[in-house]
Amino acid sequence: MVDSKTRAGRRLENAMKKIAAALTLAGLTFASLAIAAPAAANTCLDTRKMVSSASKDGRIMVFKMRDGTTWVNHLQGYCPDLKFTGFAWQLHAGDTNVCENENTFSVLQSGQSCTLGKFDAPMMENHTAN
């Protein structure tokens, strides 16, 4: 009787070792996938380098930069009051960067809160000399 309990115990121990090995392998596989495929970095703009910003429809915000590039952002929601008045960024102390899908701003008169969405690729302004 002791011999059958010992064999059953060994079978159980071997099965547990196989399960532990499989779980360890699965964990290492998922960890390597997370390391191998990092998420794409969000596009960020430095507010100190912005020359102007405007929204004609409350859905798209256009930022003109000192270097001549124009960035178009597709806001995450509809901000109708943005068409009529200015806004103030909601930033952490000392931070001057605003990033897509992260930063918000408040419309000055209404207090409406709006969040940046995805930026389009930047466009360069053409300056033609006459």
TITI-15598 format. One record per residue: residue in one letter; x, y, z of N, C-alpha, C, O, CB in turn. Coordinates in pm, whole numbers, padded with zeros to 5 digits, always signed. Glycine has a CB too. Example, Ala and Ser with C-alpha at 12.3 -4.5 7.8 and 13.67 -1.06 7.14 Angstrom:
% residues 2
A+01319-00569+00780+01230-00450+00780+01320-00330+00780+01424-00332+00846+01131-00447+00905
S+01285-00225+00708+01367-00106+00714+01290+00003+00787+01341+00114+00804+01408-00060+00572
% end
This chain:
% residues 130
M+00082-00118+00000+00000+00000+00000+00087+00125+00000+00054+00223-00067-00094+00000+00120
V+00198+00123+00074+00288+00237+00079+00350+00260-00057+00370+00374-00099+00398+00216+00185
D+00381+00151-00128+00442+00161-00259+00349+00231-00358+00395+00311-00439+00479+00023-00310
S+00220+00203-00354+00125+00268-00446+00109+00416-00412+00091+00498-00502-00011+00196-00442
K+00114+00451-00282+00105+00592-00244+00230+00667-00288+00222+00783-00328+00086+00606-00091
T+00346+00603-00282+00471+00665-00323+00470+00690-00472+00513+00796-00518+00590+00578-00283
R+00422+00592-00551+00413+00610-00697+00316+00721-00732+00343+00802-00821+00371+00478-00765
A+00205+00725-00666+00105+00829-00692+00163+00966-00657+00139+01064-00727-00024+00803-00611
G+00238+00972-00548+00302+01098-00509+00404+01144-00611+00414+01263-00641+00367+01084-00375
R+00481+01048-00664+00582+01083-00766+00515+01131-00894+00561+01226-00957+00673+00962-00796
R+00406+01065-00933+00333+01107-01055+00278+01248-01037+00285+01331-01127+00217+01008-01087
L+00224+01273-00918+00172+01407-00890+00284+01510-00891+00268+01619-00946+00099+01408-00754
E+00396+01475-00831+00512+01566-00830+00561+01594-00972+00592+01709-01005+00625+01507-00746
N+00570+01492-01055+00614+01510-01194+00515+01597-01272+00555+01683-01351+00631+01373-01264
A+00387+01572-01249+00285+01653-01318+00296+01799-01276+00287+01888-01361+00143+01600-01288
M+00317+01825-01148+00330+01962-01099+00455+02029-01156+00452+02148-01189+00335+01963-00946
K+00565+01955-01168+00687+02009-01227+00664+02048-01373+00711+02152-01418+00802+01908-01217
K+00590+01963-01447+00561+01994-01588+00473+02118-01599+00495+02202-01686+00492+01875-01657
I+00374+02130-01512+00287+02248-01514+00366+02374-01481+00350+02478-01546+00169+02230-01415
A+00452+02365-01380+00534+02480-01342+00627+02520-01456+00645+02639-01483+00616+02449-01216
A+00687+02422-01523+00775+02451-01636+00698+02517-01750+00747+02612-01811+00843+02323-01685
A+00577+02467-01778+00496+02525-01886+00457+02669-01853+00461+02755-01940+00370+02440-01909
L+00419+02695-01728+00383+02831-01689+00503+02925-01696+00489+03041-01737+00324+02831-01547
T+00618+02876-01655+00740+02958-01663+00772+02992-01808+00805+03106-01839+00859+02885-01599
L+00762+02894-01897+00788+02916-02039+00688+03015-02098+00725+03103-02176+00783+02783-02115
A+00561+03000-02059+00460+03093-02109+00488+03235-02060+00474+03330-02136+00319+03048-02065
G+00527+03248-01934+00559+03380-01880+00676+03444-01950+00674+03563-01980+00588+03371-01733
L+00780+03366-01978+00896+03419-02050+00860+03459-02192+00911+03558-02244+01009+03316-02053
T+00772+03382-02255+00729+03415-02392+00656+03548-02394+00684+03633-02478+00639+03303-02449
F+00562+03567-02303+00487+03693-02299+00578+03810-02263+00562+03919-02318+00372+03684-02198
A+00672+03789-02173+00766+03896-02137+00852+03936-02255+00877+04055-02275+00855+03852-02020
S+00897+03839-02334+00981+03872-02450+00899+03944-02556+00952+04031-02626+01044+03746-02509
L+00771+03911-02570+00686+03981-02666+00669+04127-02624+00671+04216-02708+00548+03913-02678
A+00653+04150-02496+00636+04287-02448+00762+04368-02470+00755+04488-02499+00599+04287-02300
I+00877+04306-02456+01004+04376-02476+01030+04396-02625+01082+04501-02665+01120+04299-02411
A+00997+04298-02708+01027+04303-02850+00939+04401-02925+00979+04452-03030+01014+04166-02910
A+00820+04428-02875+00727+04514-02948+00683+04632-02862+00572+04632-02810+00604+04433-02994
P+00771+04732-02845+00732+04847-02763+00625+04930-02834+00619+04934-02957+00855+04933-02732
A+00542+04994-02756+00439+05079-02811+00503+05201-02877+00608+05250-02833+00338+05122-02701
A+00439+05249-02983+00490+05368-03051+00479+05488-02958+00380+05505-02887+00411+05393-03183
A+00581+05571-02959+00583+05689-02873+00484+05792-02924+00465+05808-03044+00725+05749-02865
N+00422+05861-02832+00330+05968-02869+00408+06088-02920+00519+06115-02874+00242+06009-02750
T+00350+06159-03015+00409+06282-03064+00383+06392-02962+00271+06408-02914+00351+06321-03204
C+00487+06467-02930+00475+06577-02833+00528+06706-02897+00621+06703-02977+00554+06545-02702
L+00467+06818-02861+00511+06949-02908+00549+07034-02788+00488+07024-02681+00401+07019-02992
D+00650+07118-02806+00692+07211-02701+00609+07338-02715+00614+07405-02818+00846+07242-02711
T+00534+07370-02611+00446+07488-02618+00524+07618-02635+00470+07716-02686+00360+07496-02492
R+00651+07619-02594+00734+07741-02609+00768+07766-02755+00806+07878-02791+00863+07728-02528
K+00755+07665-02840+00789+07679-02982+00665+07701-03069+00676+07706-03191+00864+07557-03030
M+00548+07714-03006+00425+07739-03081+00413+07887-03111+00432+07972-03023+00302+07690-03003
V+00380+07919-03237+00357+08057-03278+00209+08090-03270+00170+08199-03227+00411+08082-03421
S+00126+07994-03312-00019+08016-03309-00091+07882-03303-00034+07776-03332-00065+08098-03433
S-00217+07891-03265-00304+07773-03264-00445+07820-03297-00485+07930-03259-00300+07698-03126
A-00519+07737-03368-00654+07775-03408-00738+07652-03434-00687+07546-03473-00651+07865-03533
S-00868+07668-03412-00964+07563-03445-01086+07629-03507-01149+07715-03445-01003+07479-03319
K-01118+07589-03629-01233+07648-03697-01361+07569-03670-01471+07622-03685-01208+07654-03846
D-01347+07442-03629-01466+07359-03613-01481+07292-03476-01580+07223-03452-01464+07253-03718
G-01385+07312-03386-01392+07251-03255-01357+07102-03253-01369+07036-03150-01529+07269-03200
R-01314+07051-03367-01274+06909-03376-01127+06893-03413-01063+06794-03378-01361+06837-03479
I-01075+06992-03486-00936+06989-03532-00867+07115-03483-00920+07226-03493-00928+06978-03688
M-00746+07097-03430-00667+07209-03382-00540+07215-03466-00475+07113-03487-00633+07195-03229
V-00506+07334-03515-00388+07353-03600-00285+07434-03521-00315+07543-03472-00426+07424-03735
F-00164+07380-03511-00056+07447-03439+00053+07486-03539+00103+07401-03613+00003+07356-03328
K+00089+07613-03541+00200+07660-03624+00320+07680-03532+00309+07739-03425+00164+07794-03700
M+00435+07628-03576+00555+07627-03493+00658+07727-03546+00652+07768-03662+00615+07487-03488
R+00752+07764-03461+00857+07860-03498+00943+07812-03614+00993+07893-03692+00946+07887-03379
D+00961+07680-03628+01046+07628-03735+00973+07620-03869+01029+07570-03967+01099+07490-03698
G+00848+07669-03875+00773+07670-04000+00684+07549-04020+00611+07542-04119+00867+07679-04113
T+00687+07453-03929+00601+07336-03944+00461+07366-03891+00442+07450-03803+00660+07214-03869
T+00366+07297-03948+00227+07304-03904+00185+07164-03862+00200+07068-03937+00134+07360-04017
W+00132+07154-03743+00084+07027-03689-00067+07033-03676-00121+07131-03625+00151+06995-03553
V-00134+06929-03722-00280+06919-03713-00314+06810-03612-00266+06697-03623-00344+06890-03853
N-00398+06845-03514-00439+06748-03413-00589+06725-03423-00668+06819-03432-00400+06796-03271
H-00626+06598-03421-00768+06558-03423-00811+06537-03278-00784+06432-03219-00791+06428-03510
L-00878+06637-03222-00916+06633-03081-00999+06508-03051-01070+06458-03138-00994+06759-03042
Q-00989+06459-02928-01060+06337-02891-01211+06356-02885-01286+06260-02904-01010+06288-02758
G-01255+06474-02860-01399+06502-02854-01430+06632-02925-01341+06696-02981-01448+06507-02709
Y-01555+06669-02922-01600+06792-02984-01590+06905-02881-01645+06894-02772-01746+06779-03038
C-01520+07012-02916-01502+07129-02828-01556+07252-02900-01479+07333-02951-01350+07148-02791
P-01688+07267-02903-01748+07376-02982-01708+07515-02935-01697+07606-03018-01897+07365-02979
D-01686+07534-02806-01651+07667-02755-01513+07712-02800-01482+07831-02795-01659+07668-02605
L-01430+07619-02842-01294+07650-02886-01293+07740-03010-01196+07812-03033-01218+07521-02915
K-01399+07735-03088-01408+07817-03210-01416+07967-03178-01380+08050-03260-01530+07776-03293
F-01463+08000-03058-01493+08139-03026-01396+08207-02932-01392+08330-02925-01628+08146-02967
T-01317+08129-02859-01231+08189-02756-01102+08110-02742-01085+08005-02803-01305+08195-02621
G-01011+08162-02662-00882+08097-02642-00889+07984-02540-00997+07945-02496-00780+08199-02598
F-00772+07932-02505-00766+07819-02413-00638+07828-02329-00547+07905-02361-00772+07685-02489
A-00632+07749-02225-00513+07740-02139-00480+07592-02121-00566+07510-02091-00537+07811-01999
W-00352+07560-02141-00307+07422-02122-00316+07383-01976-00298+07466-01887-00162+07404-02174
Q-00344+07257-01950-00341+07201-01815-00215+07115-01808-00215+06998-01846-00472+07115-01783
L-00106+07176-01757+00025+07110-01753+00075+07098-01610+00036+07175-01522+00127+07186-01838
H+00163+07001-01588+00230+06988-01460+00334+07099-01449+00385+07146-01550+00297+06848-01444
A+00364+07140-01329+00461+07248-01305+00593+07218-01374+00649+07110-01356+00483+07268-01154
G+00642+07313-01452+00771+07300-01520+00765+07225-01652+00864+07224-01725+00866+07231-01431
D+00653+07164-01685+00642+07089-01810+00593+07182-01920+00497+07256-01902+00545+06968-01793
T+00660+07178-02034+00619+07263-02147+00576+07181-02268+00534+07238-02369+00732+07356-02187
N+00585+07049-02259+00546+06964-02371+00401+06921-02359+00351+06894-02250+00637+06841-02379
V+00334+06915-02475+00199+06859-02483+00205+06742-02580+00264+06751-02687+00094+06967-02529
C+00143+06632-02541+00152+06508-02617+00015+06459-02661-00084+06475-02590+00222+06399-02536
E+00013+06400-02780-00113+06347-02831-00169+06241-02737-00095+06164-02675-00094+06288-02972
N-00301+06240-02728-00376+06144-02646-00344+06152-02497-00380+06062-02422-00347+06005-02694
E-00278+06260-02453-00244+06273-02311-00290+06405-02252-00357+06407-02149-00095+06259-02293
N-00254+06516-02315-00274+06646-02253-00412+06705-02283-00474+06679-02386-00167+06742-02300
T-00456+06787-02187-00585+06855-02199-00564+07005-02185-00461+07051-02138-00685+06803-02094
F-00665+07079-02228-00666+07223-02211-00808+07267-02179-00904+07195-02207-00612+07296-02338
S-00819+07386-02121-00950+07440-02086-00981+07561-02172-00897+07649-02189-00956+07478-01936
V-01102+07565-02225-01148+07681-02301-01172+07793-02199-01236+07771-02097-01279+07649-02386
L-01120+07913-02229-01117+08021-02131-01254+08063-02078-01273+08066-01956-01050+08139-02190
Q-01348+08096-02161-01474+08151-02111-01568+08044-02056-01635+08067-01956-01544+08227-02220
S-01574+07928-02120-01670+07826-02078-01613+07727-01977-01688+07664-01903-01720+07750-02198
G-01479+07714-01975-01417+07614-01888-01422+07473-01943-01379+07378-01877-01483+07617-01755
Q-01474+07460-02065-01483+07329-02128-01343+07266-02135-01247+07334-02171-01545+07339-02271
S-01333+07138-02102-01206+07067-02105-01198+06985-02234-01291+06911-02268-01189+06975-01981
C-01086+06998-02305-01066+06929-02432-00935+06851-02426-00839+06895-02363-01066+07029-02551
T-00931+06737-02491-00813+06651-02489-00756+06635-02629-00830+06614-02725-00847+06513-02429
L-00623+06645-02639-00557+06622-02768-00581+06479-02813-00584+06386-02732-00407+06652-02759
G-00597+06464-02944-00605+06332-03005-00476+06304-03080-00368+06340-03034-00728+06321-03099
K-00488+06241-03193-00373+06202-03274-00327+06319-03361-00410+06391-03418-00407+06080-03363
F-00195+06338-03371-00137+06438-03461-00116+06378-03599-00078+06262-03611-00003+06493-03404
D-00142+06458-03702-00102+06422-03838+00048+06450-03851+00106+06522-03769-00185+06501-03947
A+00109+06393-03954+00250+06423-03982+00263+06573-04006+00172+06634-04063+00302+06341-04105
P+00375+06634-03965+00390+06779-03981+00402+06819-04127+00450+06744-04212+00512+06827-03905
M+00356+06942-04154+00368+07000-04289+00458+07121-04278+00452+07195-04180+00227+07039-04349
M+00541+07143-04379+00627+07261-04383+00557+07369-04464+00497+07340-04568+00767+07228-04444
E+00567+07493-04417+00513+07606-04492+00607+07637-04607+00729+07630-04594+00494+07730-04403
N+00548+07671-04720+00629+07715-04835+00641+07866-04832+00541+07937-04835+00566+07667-04970
H+00764+07914-04826+00791+08057-04832+00852+08086-04968+00967+08050-04995+00887+08103-04716
T+00775+08150-05053+00826+08182-05186+00871+08328-05189+00801+08417-05141+00720+08156-05296
A+00986+08349-05245+01039+08485-05255+00991+08549-05383+00992+08485-05488+01192+08485-05250
N+00950+08674-05376+00905+08746-05496+01010+08838-05545+00990+08907-05645+00779+08822-05469
% end
